[in-house]
Every structure is written in structure tokens, then in C-alpha cells.
């Protein structure tokens, strides 16, 4: 039985404010700031077999500047749509933190892909959307693999193993730990 689950939406933000702006109902992913149960403001779905739900989003906004595309990114935790039925379970909270970390990992993967592609004006929007969708699919697969592997929520060793593995991957992608990038277009 799955205990925790996570949702991600990879989208191009069309709002006028920066994707970096942190509002009262979101948390920007930060390495030194882990989730706590007070962050979960959503109403639990009592019919759900899940014990908690972490709603994380990778948002990006693109603006064109001459022959460059400027991307602004944010990995966000949405408080009002994240919920828990148990606010005293530290292992469950660690499980949910792994989901949030997986979202940040995939933001960095997306940035790495953008840096290694030769994007052009022709088909730019279509290509960026295709790349974003592929990252989103990979992220969902990793979330599902994590949940399947730790289906027994009392398996502290497996949760810790995933936590360490994701931390190692984040460290390997440290060069892409950015919230803003500039890409030259062909």
C-alpha cells in the first residue's frame, strides 16, 4: 500500500510576477530548508488510501532577449493542496521530502538538457514544451518507482537509501542548481 504520493506540474508560468516570488502558500525548494508538518495546509482526502500528499511543481517562465532565451525556474511546494492525515510521523515526512527533492532534481535535469541542446527560433516553443514534457514523465516515473520500492512505509532503510541517492544526484547536478539561465538561440 502506498502511503505518500506527490504531484508535479511542469508548466510555463504566464503570470506577470517572477517565478521566484514566494507567496504565503508556497515554499521554494532550498537545500537547507526541509518540509515540516506545519507546511501541509490542505484538507486531507479521507477517502484516499494515501496518508499524505505532497504537491510540488516545477515552474518556468521564458522571455526572449535578442538572440537569447532567458529561463526563470522555481521548484515549489504548494501548501494549500498538500495534506497529511498524520502530523507526528517523521518517517512519513522524510518520505514526502524525497518527493519534493525529486522535483528539484528534475528541475536541474531540465536545465542541463536546455544547456546541452542547440535551440533555434524555429520551433522554439514546441521544442521547449517537448523537452519539459519528457522531464515531467521521467519525474513521474521516479516518483512511482520510489513509492513502489518503499510500499512498506516502515522500511526506514529503503527510505533512507532513496533519500541518500537523490541527495547524491542533486550533488552531481550542482552545476545546474540555478533559478535563472540564459540560452543562446541559433
C-alpha beads as a LAMMPS data file, in Angstrom:
LAMMPS data file: protein, C-alpha beads

186 atoms
185 bonds

1 atom types
1 bond types

-500.0 500.0 xlo xhi
-500.0 500.0 ylo yhi
-500.0 500.0 zlo zhi

Masses

1 110.0

Atoms # bond

1 1 1 0.000 0.000 0.000
2 1 1 1.325 3.418 -0.919
3 1 1 1.500 5.849 1.954
4 1 1 2.725 9.052 0.351
5 1 1 2.297 10.447 -3.114
6 1 1 3.460 13.504 -4.959
7 1 1 2.096 15.553 -7.820
8 1 1 4.082 17.661 -10.246
9 1 1 3.005 20.060 -12.880
10 1 1 5.685 21.261 -15.261
11 1 1 4.347 24.370 -16.873
12 1 1 5.333 27.631 -18.385
13 1 1 4.221 30.313 -15.966
14 1 1 2.264 33.035 -17.689
15 1 1 1.846 35.203 -14.642
16 1 1 3.379 38.664 -14.559
17 1 1 5.349 38.185 -11.326
18 1 1 8.626 36.317 -11.198
19 1 1 8.561 32.575 -10.652
20 1 1 10.975 33.256 -7.803
21 1 1 8.368 35.146 -5.829
22 1 1 7.414 33.122 -2.806
23 1 1 3.884 33.655 -1.608
24 1 1 2.389 32.581 1.679
25 1 1 1.002 29.325 0.296
26 1 1 4.208 28.101 -1.404
27 1 1 7.716 27.128 -0.392
28 1 1 10.662 27.473 -2.728
29 1 1 12.904 24.370 -2.643
30 1 1 16.068 25.174 -0.706
31 1 1 18.748 22.698 0.367
32 1 1 18.813 23.974 3.942
33 1 1 15.015 24.075 4.356
34 1 1 13.218 20.749 4.737
35 1 1 9.490 20.267 4.931
36 1 1 7.692 20.118 8.266
37 1 1 4.132 19.113 9.034
38 1 1 3.111 22.755 9.581
39 1 1 3.705 23.299 5.835
40 1 1 0.806 20.981 4.978
41 1 1 -2.273 23.230 4.886
42 1 1 -4.541 21.212 2.578
43 1 1 -7.613 19.341 3.737
44 1 1 -6.850 15.606 3.841
45 1 1 -8.823 13.419 1.490
46 1 1 -10.286 10.969 3.994
47 1 1 -11.388 8.651 1.167
48 1 1 -7.828 8.386 -0.150
49 1 1 -5.691 5.386 0.759
50 1 1 -2.754 7.806 0.936
51 1 1 -1.656 9.127 4.304
52 1 1 -0.078 12.281 2.869
53 1 1 0.154 14.144 -0.410
54 1 1 2.977 16.455 -1.411
55 1 1 2.079 18.802 -4.242
56 1 1 5.271 20.046 -5.875
57 1 1 5.584 21.995 -9.088
58 1 1 8.452 22.901 -11.351
59 1 1 7.600 26.242 -12.868
60 1 1 9.420 28.095 -15.561
61 1 1 8.972 31.327 -17.398
62 1 1 10.681 32.212 -20.674
63 1 1 11.423 35.652 -22.051
64 1 1 13.237 36.442 -25.262
65 1 1 16.130 38.908 -25.237
66 1 1 17.560 39.446 -28.735
67 1 1 19.170 36.144 -29.701
68 1 1 18.789 34.651 -26.217
69 1 1 16.075 32.888 -24.267
70 1 1 16.024 33.696 -20.557
71 1 1 14.500 30.986 -18.383
72 1 1 13.447 31.576 -14.772
73 1 1 12.780 28.422 -12.753
74 1 1 11.318 27.534 -9.383
75 1 1 10.627 24.228 -7.640
76 1 1 7.690 24.909 -5.365
77 1 1 5.806 23.103 -2.615
78 1 1 2.130 24.132 -2.639
79 1 1 0.868 24.265 0.924
80 1 1 -2.871 24.554 0.273
81 1 1 -3.020 21.413 -1.867
82 1 1 -0.575 19.327 0.181
83 1 1 -2.070 17.417 3.082
84 1 1 -1.457 14.763 5.684
85 1 1 -3.595 12.625 7.926
86 1 1 -0.776 12.145 10.473
87 1 1 1.328 15.057 11.684
88 1 1 3.611 13.152 14.025
89 1 1 5.250 10.599 11.754
90 1 1 8.867 11.637 10.992
91 1 1 9.421 8.728 8.585
92 1 1 6.378 9.730 6.523
93 1 1 7.654 13.321 6.464
94 1 1 11.028 12.097 5.185
95 1 1 9.164 10.141 2.505
96 1 1 7.381 13.321 1.425
97 1 1 10.663 15.269 1.445
98 1 1 12.071 12.746 -1.029
99 1 1 9.208 13.589 -3.406
100 1 1 9.997 17.313 -3.106
101 1 1 13.697 16.584 -3.690
102 1 1 12.818 14.522 -6.776
103 1 1 11.044 17.590 -8.173
104 1 1 14.171 19.719 -7.618
105 1 1 16.322 17.008 -9.194
106 1 1 14.194 17.116 -12.334
107 1 1 14.336 20.901 -12.479
108 1 1 18.122 20.540 -12.631
109 1 1 17.831 17.797 -15.260
110 1 1 15.681 20.143 -17.361
111 1 1 18.267 22.920 -17.042
112 1 1 21.052 20.501 -18.014
113 1 1 19.087 19.464 -21.108
114 1 1 18.496 23.088 -22.092
115 1 1 22.226 23.820 -21.786
116 1 1 23.168 20.853 -23.978
117 1 1 20.614 21.470 -26.757
118 1 1 21.091 23.801 -29.666
119 1 1 17.752 25.564 -29.646
120 1 1 16.700 27.780 -32.518
121 1 1 13.972 30.338 -33.019
122 1 1 12.240 27.969 -35.407
123 1 1 10.080 25.631 -33.366
124 1 1 11.433 27.011 -30.077
125 1 1 8.161 26.819 -28.122
126 1 1 7.346 23.334 -29.413
127 1 1 10.830 22.027 -28.599
128 1 1 10.880 23.502 -25.082
129 1 1 7.440 22.065 -24.378
130 1 1 8.521 18.650 -25.690
131 1 1 11.640 18.704 -23.513
132 1 1 9.632 19.825 -20.471
133 1 1 7.058 17.098 -21.030
134 1 1 9.795 14.440 -21.254
135 1 1 11.319 15.658 -17.973
136 1 1 7.864 15.604 -16.399
137 1 1 7.319 11.988 -17.498
138 1 1 10.733 10.994 -16.103
139 1 1 9.892 12.696 -12.813
140 1 1 6.584 10.854 -12.519
141 1 1 8.339 7.562 -13.221
142 1 1 10.878 8.222 -10.474
143 1 1 8.114 9.188 -8.013
144 1 1 6.254 5.969 -8.872
145 1 1 9.426 3.848 -8.575
146 1 1 10.121 5.396 -5.171
147 1 1 6.580 4.725 -3.937
148 1 1 6.679 1.145 -5.257
149 1 1 10.048 0.458 -3.638
150 1 1 9.005 1.805 -0.249
151 1 1 5.470 0.432 -0.277
152 1 1 6.117 -0.714 3.280
153 1 1 6.355 2.706 4.932
154 1 1 8.010 1.201 7.979
155 1 1 11.052 0.288 5.883
156 1 1 13.314 3.042 7.185
157 1 1 16.344 1.581 5.384
158 1 1 14.745 1.884 1.932
159 1 1 13.509 5.430 2.539
160 1 1 16.961 6.437 3.777
161 1 1 18.568 4.767 0.752
162 1 1 16.368 6.786 -1.625
163 1 1 16.978 9.962 0.359
164 1 1 20.756 9.498 0.029
165 1 1 20.554 8.549 -3.653
166 1 1 18.532 11.648 -4.511
167 1 1 20.949 13.791 -2.479
168 1 1 23.868 12.303 -4.445
169 1 1 22.111 13.014 -7.751
170 1 1 21.392 16.586 -6.654
171 1 1 25.082 16.990 -5.810
172 1 1 26.128 15.594 -9.202
173 1 1 23.883 18.194 -10.836
174 1 1 25.090 21.024 -8.567
175 1 1 26.268 22.963 -11.648
176 1 1 22.596 23.230 -12.653
177 1 1 21.406 24.445 -9.250
178 1 1 20.130 27.667 -10.767
179 1 1 16.880 29.546 -10.885
180 1 1 17.745 31.571 -13.957
181 1 1 19.619 30.721 -17.163
182 1 1 20.338 32.392 -20.480
183 1 1 20.496 30.234 -23.619
184 1 1 21.806 31.451 -26.971
185 1 1 19.484 30.614 -29.871
186 1 1 20.554 29.703 -33.377

Bonds

1 1 1 2
2 1 2 3
3 1 3 4
4 1 4 5
5 1 5 6
6 1 6 7
7 1 7 8
8 1 8 9
9 1 9 10
10 1 10 11
11 1 11 12
12 1 12 13
13 1 13 14
14 1 14 15
15 1 15 16
16 1 16 17
17 1 17 18
18 1 18 19
19 1 19 20
20 1 20 21
21 1 21 22
22 1 22 23
23 1 23 24
24 1 24 25
25 1 25 26
26 1 26 27
27 1 27 28
28 1 28 29
29 1 29 30
30 1 30 31
31 1 31 32
32 1 32 33
33 1 33 34
34 1 34 35
35 1 35 36
36 1 36 37
37 1 37 38
38 1 38 39
39 1 39 40
40 1 40 41
41 1 41 42
42 1 42 43
43 1 43 44
44 1 44 45
45 1 45 46
46 1 46 47
47 1 47 48
48 1 48 49
49 1 49 50
50 1 50 51
51 1 51 52
52 1 52 53
53 1 53 54
54 1 54 55
55 1 55 56
56 1 56 57
57 1 57 58
58 1 58 59
59 1 59 60
60 1 60 61
61 1 61 62
62 1 62 63
63 1 63 64
64 1 64 65
65 1 65 66
66 1 66 67
67 1 67 68
68 1 68 69
69 1 69 70
70 1 70 71
71 1 71 72
72 1 72 73
73 1 73 74
74 1 74 75
75 1 75 76
76 1 76 77
77 1 77 78
78 1 78 79
79 1 79 80
80 1 80 81
81 1 81 82
82 1 82 83
83 1 83 84
84 1 84 85
85 1 85 86
86 1 86 87
87 1 87 88
88 1 88 89
89 1 89 90
90 1 90 91
91 1 91 92
92 1 92 93
93 1 93 94
94 1 94 95
95 1 95 96
96 1 96 97
97 1 97 98
98 1 98 99
99 1 99 100
100 1 100 101
101 1 101 102
102 1 102 103
103 1 103 104
104 1 104 105
105 1 105 106
106 1 106 107
107 1 107 108
108 1 108 109
109 1 109 110
110 1 110 111
111 1 111 112
112 1 112 113
113 1 113 114
114 1 114 115
115 1 115 116
116 1 116 117
117 1 117 118
118 1 118 119
119 1 119 120
120 1 120 121
121 1 121 122
122 1 122 123
123 1 123 124
124 1 124 125
125 1 125 126
126 1 126 127
127 1 127 128
128 1 128 129
129 1 129 130
130 1 130 131
131 1 131 132
132 1 132 133
133 1 133 134
134 1 134 135
135 1 135 136
136 1 136 137
137 1 137 138
138 1 138 139
139 1 139 140
140 1 140 141
141 1 141 142
142 1 142 143
143 1 143 144
144 1 144 145
145 1 145 146
146 1 146 147
147 1 147 148
148 1 148 149
149 1 149 150
150 1 150 151
151 1 151 152
152 1 152 153
153 1 153 154
154 1 154 155
155 1 155 156
156 1 156 157
157 1 157 158
158 1 158 159
159 1 159 160
160 1 160 161
161 1 161 162
162 1 162 163
163 1 163 164
164 1 164 165
165 1 165 166
166 1 166 167
167 1 167 168
168 1 168 169
169 1 169 170
170 1 170 171
171 1 171 172
172 1 172 173
173 1 173 174
174 1 174 175
175 1 175 176
176 1 176 177
177 1 177 178
178 1 178 179
179 1 179 180
180 1 180 181
181 1 181 182
182 1 182 183
183 1 183 184
184 1 184 185
185 1 185 186
